[in-house]
Amino acid sequence: MIENRIVNFITESELRILPIAQAETIPSSWYTEEAVYEFELNNLFNTSWQIVGHTDQLKKIGDYFLFDLAGIPIIIIKDENDIRAFYNVCRHRGGPLAFETGNTNLLQCKYHGWTYKLDGSLHKHPKFQDVEGFDKNDFCLNILHIIIWEGLIFIALEYPAVKISDLLSGIKEKIAPINISKYNFYRRVEYKINCNWKVYVDNYLEAYHLPFVHPGLSKVLNAKEYTTETSEHYSLQYSPLQANEIYGKGEAYYYFIFPNIMLNILPGRLQTNIVLPLSKNQSLVIFDYYFDNVTSPDSVKRIEKDISFSDEVQKEDIMICEKVQKGLESKGYDKGRFSPQEEMGVYHFQALLKSFYSTALHIFPDRS
């Protein structure tokens, strides 16, 4: 059992949540051990909300797109009444319902031809007339939990641990008058990174490394006014923008939503990041770009500059995250300490992680 093996790496003493000035970082084994990776995959990611796309990608009835959630195939489709999410899996023998994004009147399994209506109900099942006790109502597609928030589509594989209204409470009000629900989907960019998913999250959650890893980004953000705020389920890194030719004037809002979602909100632009575990030391980071104007030539030129600059920043992050993973796998490191001035976001994330582990493993250490 995974739970039996994981207690070798997640102990009561390591789950204690101390004030940041006294706390240690989580141990290196949480980034490197297979048992920890499997535990998180089967528990944390199954019960958490995940962004899979935007309603802008589903304009017409029958429009659908696919999403792979850490190896689990998902299809999101628009029917006459709603947007729905199913496993991209036929109930007959597990065949795929679609290979790529498209539009359809019926979903047809690519293996044996079973068809389903857009609401997931079984339509036709060829050559099953002689099967005893077969009730087609028992073979409808499995419906996943789905919520639309500001145009973004969130799904959960199992009953979500947190209501979406609680998870995202206050974000819409904080960024007003920005209205991201009006933004249009532009492009998806994916990066496969040789590091544990938590290494990438830790890195995202502090600006401590900016002068050393991101010289270009450091010129855009205002280090003197860079602040981190924490909420129950998320943290916010905020900075006014300095003079630049990509984003213009305004503010940068970097939201991290536990356990693995980022909302990067800058003038006229939303970038969502989702960090998915592929193995104990490999992750997939999915970037979706949304803009208030995706048609005018001037806007498109600015968008391409934005994406090019973001790609530059991501390559810098990939380089350092992969080096950190090697350091965590070495004998040269186990635990560190936090800077209260610079690493409140990392501390907050790791405290939420400890709280999740405690609940899932039924271990409740005293807090100081």
Phi and psi in degrees as a GROMACS rama.xvg file:
@    title "Ramachandran Plot"
@    xaxis  label "Phi"
@    yaxis  label "Psi"
@TYPE xy
-60.3914  -42.1863  ILE-2
-61.426  -32.1805  GLU-3
-71.9646  -38.1511  ASN-4
-75.4669  -30.5598  ARG-5
-72.1523  -24.3202  ILE-6
-65.1871  -14.7025  VAL-7
-71.4184  -18.1518  ASN-8
-119.996  -20.284  PHE-9
-120.336  99.8015  ILE-10
-107.263  166.099  THR-11
-59.6074  -40.5197  GLU-12
-65.6191  -34.3076  SER-13
-76.5476  -15.3922  GLU-14
-89.4156  -7.73278  LEU-15
-64.2029  137.421  ARG-16
-108.124  104.679  ILE-17
-96.6748  161.869  LEU-18
-56.1894  151.681  PRO-19
-57.4941  -35.6366  ILE-20
-69.1521  -16.2525  ALA-21
-109.039  -14.0393  GLN-22
-80.7833  151.076  ALA-23
-99.9924  156.483  GLU-24
-71.1476  163.43  THR-25
-64.8916  151.809  ILE-26
-69.5209  157.658  PRO-27
-62.1305  -28.4879  SER-28
-61.8086  -26.188  SER-29
-69.6616  -15.6089  TRP-30
-101.25  -10.1643  TYR-31
-126.141  -14.2274  THR-32
-95.1676  137.291  GLU-33
-60.879  -39.2626  GLU-34
-62.6341  -38.398  ALA-35
-67.6419  -44.729  VAL-36
-58.0977  -47.5742  TYR-37
-65.6688  -38.1551  GLU-38
-62.2474  -46.2113  PHE-39
-64.0426  -42.3168  GLU-40
-61.7903  -43.7737  LEU-41
-82.491  -16.2004  ASN-42
-118.95  -62.691  ASN-43
-63.1158  -48.9087  LEU-44
-78.1002  -25.2328  PHE-45
-70.5594  -28.3932  ASN-46
-110.03  11.01  THR-47
-110.588  151.799  SER-48
-71.6644  140.592  TRP-49
-131.137  134.552  GLN-50
-77.4925  127.669  ILE-51
-115.149  -15.5126  VAL-52
167.997  -154.306  GLY-53
-141.416  149.64  HIS-54
-61.6366  -22.4651  THR-55
-62.2383  -20.2698  ASP-56
-84.1348  -5.32379  GLN-57
-129.31  75.1278  LEU-58
-83.142  -36.2674  LYS-59
-113.674  155.213  LYS-60
-59.88  131.105  ILE-61
95.2079  -11.1445  GLY-62
-65.6248  140.192  ASP-63
-149.029  157.005  TYR-64
-139.918  163.67  PHE-65
-109.295  154.081  LEU-66
-146.543  136.232  PHE-67
-106.384  110.387  ASP-68
-99.3721  91.717  LEU-69
50.7373  47.5164  ALA-70
92.152  -4.41579  GLY-71
-102.164  118.276  ILE-72
-79.102  129.393  PRO-73
-125.068  145.337  ILE-74
-124.828  132.943  ILE-75
-116.721  127.338  ILE-76
-140.524  149.569  ILE-77
-103.734  123.108  LYS-78
-107.443  -166.095  ASP-79
-64.1395  -25.7562  GLU-80
-117.283  -22.0811  ASN-81
-159.996  173.95  ASP-82
-104.225  130.678  ILE-83
-125.06  157.046  ARG-84
-129.596  132.963  ALA-85
-132.509  161.342  PHE-86
-63.8351  137.905  TYR-87
-80.3006  60.8959  ASN-88
-144.331  123.375  VAL-89
-70.9331  142.757  CYS-90
-79.5651  -1.90213  ARG-91
-78.6658  -66.1612  HIS-92
-140.732  25.5637  ARG-93
83.4834  13.3158  GLY-94
-70.7034  162.519  GLY-95
-79.2752  144.472  PRO-96
-88.8634  -23.71  LEU-97
-155.361  151.584  ALA-98
-103.899  -24.9818  PHE-99
-154.497  166.117  GLU-100
-57.0715  144.387  THR-101
-174.919  -157.985  GLY-102
-139.136  140.968  ASN-103
-154.346  157.838  THR-104
-91.1529  -29.8522  ASN-105
-139.859  142.013  LEU-106
-85.9378  125.559  LEU-107
-120.244  127.502  GLN-108
-60.6073  133.232  CYS-109
-80.4065  0.520217  LYS-110
-100.856  -55.1929  TYR-111
-128.826  5.63357  HIS-112
86.2307  5.12865  GLY-113
-57.9618  144.855  TRP-114
-122.42  149.55  THR-115
-130.828  143.294  TYR-116
-71.61  167.235  LYS-117
-65.8276  -19.4289  LEU-118
-86.4957  2.49248  ASP-119
94.4467  -5.75066  GLY-120
-75.1895  144.091  SER-121
-69.1892  130.188  LEU-122
-100.422  -61.992  HIS-123
-133.994  146.965  LYS-124
-139.56  86.4063  HIS-125
-56.2771  140.373  PRO-126
63.1238  35.8811  LYS-127
-115.425  14.9263  PHE-128
-67.1288  -21.7255  GLN-129
-98.7542  5.50711  ASP-130
-82.4491  124.622  VAL-131
-77.5506  139.109  GLU-132
67.1709  19.5822  GLY-133
-83.3247  124.242  PHE-134
-120.565  114.798  ASP-135
-63.8578  -20.8024  LYS-136
-67.8806  -18.0825  ASN-137
-82.8613  -3.8438  ASP-138
-126.087  31.9718  PHE-139
-71.9204  160.875  CYS-140
-66.3619  146.179  LEU-141
-74.5074  120.772  ASN-142
-86.9184  134.865  ILE-143
-98.2814  156.221  LEU-144
-65.2214  133.735  HIS-145
-144.02  138.568  ILE-146
-139.382  140.6  ILE-147
-104.588  125.557  ILE-148
-130.4  116.788  TRP-149
51.9368  35.3465  GLU-150
88.6919  -17.9058  GLY-151
-81.2897  139.597  LEU-152
-99.9293  117.627  ILE-153
-107.745  138.196  PHE-154
-128.916  160.963  ILE-155
-139.541  137.143  ALA-156
-72.1668  -40.4121  LEU-157
-120.635  176.875  GLU-158
-55.9332  119.828  TYR-159
-66.1555  142.029  PRO-160
-70.0223  -25.8524  ALA-161
-130.778  136.717  VAL-162
-64.5829  143.481  LYS-163
-62.2407  -32.4365  ILE-164
-66.0032  -33.7967  SER-165
-76.8507  -39.6051  ASP-166
-60.1831  -39.6221  LEU-167
-110.389  14.8985  LEU-168
-55.8611  125.67  SER-169
91.1787  -12.2167  GLY-170
-67.9838  -47.4066  ILE-171
-57.6292  -42.6862  LYS-172
-69.1189  -37.0058  GLU-173
-64.7056  -40.1341  LYS-174
-88.5714  -6.34951  ILE-175
-54.4048  142.302  ALA-176
-88.5968  10.2569  PRO-177
-61.194  134.251  ILE-178
-125.152  91.4239  ASN-179
-70.3321  -14.9523  ILE-180
-66.4008  -17.6181  SER-181
-90.0226  -6.3688  LYS-182
-75.7172  156.622  TYR-183
-111.857  139.843  ASN-184
-65.3548  137.336  PHE-185
-119.786  -50.3259  TYR-186
-161.504  150.598  ARG-187
-111.739  133.774  ARG-188
-128.303  134.258  VAL-189
-122.313  144.416  GLU-190
-130.074  127.012  TYR-191
-96.0289  125.664  LYS-192
-124.428  136.738  ILE-193
-86.7428  67.4758  ASN-194
-156.225  157.224  CYS-195
-61.192  146.877  ASN-196
-58.231  -31.8604  TRP-197
-71.8184  -27.1988  LYS-198
-62.0084  -43.7382  VAL-199
-65.9678  -41.1834  TYR-200
-63.7018  -48.012  VAL-201
-52.5496  -46.2311  ASP-202
-62.8923  -39.6119  ASN-203
-63.6062  -30.2516  TYR-204
-88.2363  11.4198  LEU-205
-148.082  150.277  GLU-206
-100.258  5.41972  ALA-207
-55.3392  -36.4309  TYR-208
-87.8061  -6.97819  HIS-209
-55.8452  -48.4705  LEU-210
-63.3947  -23.8195  PRO-211
-96.6824  -25.8624  PHE-212
-112.658  -33.0815  VAL-213
-124.184  73.7582  HIS-214
-61.1782  -35.6128  PRO-215
-69.1897  -46.2973  GLY-216
-66.2458  -32.2383  LEU-217
-62.459  -26.5428  SER-218
-79.7117  -17.3457  LYS-219
-90.6102  -38.0292  VAL-220
-92.234  151.046  LEU-221
-94.98  100.834  ASN-222
-61.8456  -32.9213  ALA-223
-68.8208  -29.0103  LYS-224
-110.8  10.5748  GLU-225
-71.0768  123.198  TYR-226
-132.006  157.23  THR-227
-124.198  128.615  THR-228
-118.454  146.39  GLU-229
-121.736  146.332  THR-230
-126.438  -174.192  SER-231
-63.436  -41.7578  GLU-232
-120.28  0.368394  HIS-233
-152.56  168.637  TYR-234
-130.266  158.444  SER-235
-128.66  127.703  LEU-236
-105.233  126.653  GLN-237
-126.242  142.211  TYR-238
-154.717  135.883  SER-239
-65.4991  150.578  PRO-240
-88.7311  138.869  LEU-241
-87.6683  170.303  GLN-242
-53.6597  126.058  ALA-243
-157.009  159.147  ASN-244
-100.871  3.78326  GLU-245
-100.192  -52.6813  ILE-246
-98.5701  -23.1911  TYR-247
78.0572  -160.251  GLY-248
-82.1007  155.75  LYS-249
136.208  -154.25  GLY-250
-125.315  156.071  GLU-251
-111.15  125.442  ALA-252
-114.274  118.425  TYR-253
-114.364  101.14  TYR-254
-95.675  131.918  TYR-255
-112.619  123.791  PHE-256
-112.343  119.774  ILE-257
-61.9952  135.557  PHE-258
-99.202  -12.4106  PRO-259
-153.512  25.6206  ASN-260
-116.195  137.906  ILE-261
-123.197  138.489  MET-262
-118.742  112.085  LEU-263
-105.073  108.692  ASN-264
-115.092  116.036  ILE-265
-128.552  171.551  LEU-266
-52.57  118.941  PRO-267
72.3369  11.1918  GLY-268
-148.308  137.965  ARG-269
-123.492  131.439  LEU-270
-122.865  120.645  GLN-271
-100.96  138.75  THR-272
-121.237  137.22  ASN-273
-129.285  130.832  ILE-274
-107.053  113.653  VAL-275
-111.956  132.847  LEU-276
-74.037  134.454  PRO-277
-107.891  -29.9383  LEU-278
-162.204  -176.265  SER-279
-64.9383  -21.5658  LYS-280
-133.534  29.06  ASN-281
-147.396  140.383  GLN-282
-136.298  158.748  SER-283
-118.301  124.353  LEU-284
-109.526  120.674  VAL-285
-107.494  122.342  ILE-286
-107.865  123.319  PHE-287
-111.818  131.197  ASP-288
-107.245  132.201  TYR-289
-130.108  140.449  TYR-290
-137.288  157.041  PHE-291
-74.2223  -23.0665  ASP-292
-141.979  116.648  ASN-293
-118.192  15.8594  VAL-294
-117.921  -39.4809  THR-295
-69.0743  146.063  SER-296
-57.0607  -40.3015  PRO-297
-64.9268  -40.8083  ASP-298
-65.5722  -43.3857  SER-299
-62.4567  -39.8523  VAL-300
-62.4202  -43.5121  LYS-301
-65.7702  -39.8116  ARG-302
-60.9216  -44.674  ILE-303
-64.9682  -35.3029  GLU-304
-64.359  -42.3141  LYS-305
-58.6431  -51.2051  ASP-306
-65.6466  -38.2255  ILE-307
-63.9856  -42.7661  SER-308
-66.3893  -41.6445  PHE-309
-61.3956  -38.777  SER-310
-63.5269  -39.3316  ASP-311
-60.7424  -45.6917  GLU-312
-63.9365  -41.9672  VAL-313
-64.1937  -39.3667  GLN-314
-64.1369  -35.1512  LYS-315
-66.138  -42.7013  GLU-316
-65.2659  -41.7426  ASP-317
-59.932  -44.6101  ILE-318
-57.2831  -50.0304  MET-319
-72.5308  -36.6869  ILE-320
-65.3535  -38.6985  CYS-321
-68.6507  -34.4714  GLU-322
-68.4703  -39.8041  LYS-323
-62.8679  -41.4105  VAL-324
-58.2536  -42.4008  GLN-325
-62.9485  -37.5269  LYS-326
-65.6352  -39.5538  GLY-327
-67.1614  -30.7929  LEU-328
-81.804  -10.5331  GLU-329
-83.9036  176.269  SER-330
-90.4579  6.38967  LYS-331
-87.4479  -2.1856  GLY-332
-153.028  143.837  TYR-333
-131.956  -60.2971  ASP-334
-134.59  154.031  LYS-335
-126.678  -163.774  GLY-336
-126.219  164.139  ARG-337
-102.873  145.429  PHE-338
-87.5962  116.019  SER-339
-60.3763  -26.8257  PRO-340
-79.5732  -31.4276  GLN-341
-115.067  -19.8765  GLU-342
-124.898  31.8166  GLU-343
-62.2215  -37.807  MET-344
-64.538  -40.9607  GLY-345
-65.7309  -45.043  VAL-346
-58.4762  -44.4582  TYR-347
-61.9623  -46.0627  HIS-348
-60.3805  -46.1143  PHE-349
-69.5167  -29.9821  GLN-350
-67.4447  -41.6244  ALA-351
-62.7998  -38.9612  LEU-352
-63.2735  -43.987  LEU-353
-62.5224  -40.6145  LYS-354
-62.7965  -41.1725  SER-355
-62.5523  -48.8493  PHE-356
-56.7454  -44.2485  TYR-357
-58.8355  -46.2316  SER-358
-66.1594  -45.9346  THR-359
-66.3639  -33.48  ALA-360
-98.1213  -0.162812  LEU-361
57.7054  42.4697  HIS-362
-118.792  119.61  ILE-363
-124.957  83.7611  PHE-364
-70.3651  156.907  PRO-365
-65.1182  143.831  ASP-366
-104.237  145.84  ARG-367
